[in-house]
């Protein structure tokens, strides 16, 4: 009788803990995270759900990654987080903590799933999967450890792509404004006020604010190029700095840069179109045969496992 009560009590505790985790995950899932722009406006930023779940626990590990031996890695991650547009939501130390916590959490869940699944298989099938459990666990944890870095890299690429698309249009507006007689910073202010805020607009807002706070135009533009880390932005800023130093007309320089960026973008699009058939060959060869194998032999394999080999 006492054992029944203990089993029921443990089951109740497990149910309450799972309900608490589900309630916390549900609340975090509906929350919206924002970054604050230089002029006080807020822009929505979507971190992965797993990051939002684990970030409140990151301070438990951040003191470890704030040691001097991690300085170089932390500075590089800080720079890439700024490039991805997530400045203020997390820093390099918190990101390193997430890279540790993500595989720990997912590995624990995988172990629980393994234990629950293997316990319900026939004896020979259970022995077969149990012998390979450690190999699958190590591979899964390695992927979970690499995933935050891959996510950050893809976020940087996505933001660079948005800036690449917006840059020629903004340069055209700057060219028209400057050739119409407006000062360069006044033209930027007018573009900020009249355009919807996108990735490049956020950088222009910050650049304009830095000039208002006392930085020179050259310093603010160079800081923007360093923050963005995108080739076209470096090219435009370098051309503007040279025009400022040599006394060349900024309007004509902006027009030349816009034409060059459009030409480079068209060349990149042609290159990607030419590479598409080659890139499609490997997925076709890789996935057609396994799909045929699963469709034809899947039921036979399932019956084989259920019969215990």
C-alpha positions, 0 to 999 in steps of 0.5 A: 500500500505504501509503495502505491502511495509513493508511486502516485506521489512521484507521478503527481510531482512529475506531472506538476513539474511538467505542467510548470515547465509547459506553463513557463515555455508557453509564457516565454513563447508569446513574449516579444523581445525588442531592441532599442534604437538610438532615437528611442524607438523599439524594434521587434527581434525574435530570438529562438524559443530555446534561447529565450527559455535559457537566457534567464539562467545564463548568469549562472555561467557568465562569470566563467566566460568573463575570465581573461582567457575568453576575452578574444572569443567574447569580443568577436561574439559581441561584434557578431551579435551587433552585426546580427542586430541583437545588441542589448538582448544578449552579449558574448558571455551569455552566448557562450553560456547558451552554447553550453546549456543548449547541448546539456538540456537537449542531451538530457531530453534525448537521454530521457527519450532513449530510456522511455523508448528502449524500455518499450522495445523487444529485448533484441531490438532494445539491445541493438539500440542500446549499443548505439545509444552513446554514439547517437548521444555524442553526435546529437550533443555536437550538433546542439553545441554547433547550432547557436553558432550556425544560428548567429551566422545565418542571422548575420547573413540575413541582415547583410542581405537586407542591407544589401537590398536597401543600400542602392535605393537609399543611395539614390535618395541621398544623391537626389537630396544632396544634388537638390542642395541639402546637407549630407546629414540633413538628407540622412535625417529626411530619409530616416523620417520618411522611410520605414525603419529597416536594417539599414535605417537602424544604422543610419539612425545610430550614425545620425545620433552619434553625429548629434552627440559630437562625433565627426561625420567621418568617425560616425560613418566608419563606426557604422561600417565596422558595426555592419561588417558588410562589403558594400557598406565598407565600399560606400563609407570608404568612398565618402571618406575619400570624397570628404578628404579630396573635396569631390562632389558627394552627389556624384560619388553616391551615384557611382556607388549606387550603380556599382552596387547594383552591378555587383548585386546583379553579378551575384544573382547570375552566379547563384543562378549558375550554381543552382543546378550543381547544388541541386544534384547532391540533394537529388542523389542523396534523398531520392534513394532513401525516400524510395527505401523508406516507402518500400521497405519501411513496413517490412522493417517495422514488422521486423523490429516488432517481432524482435528480429 
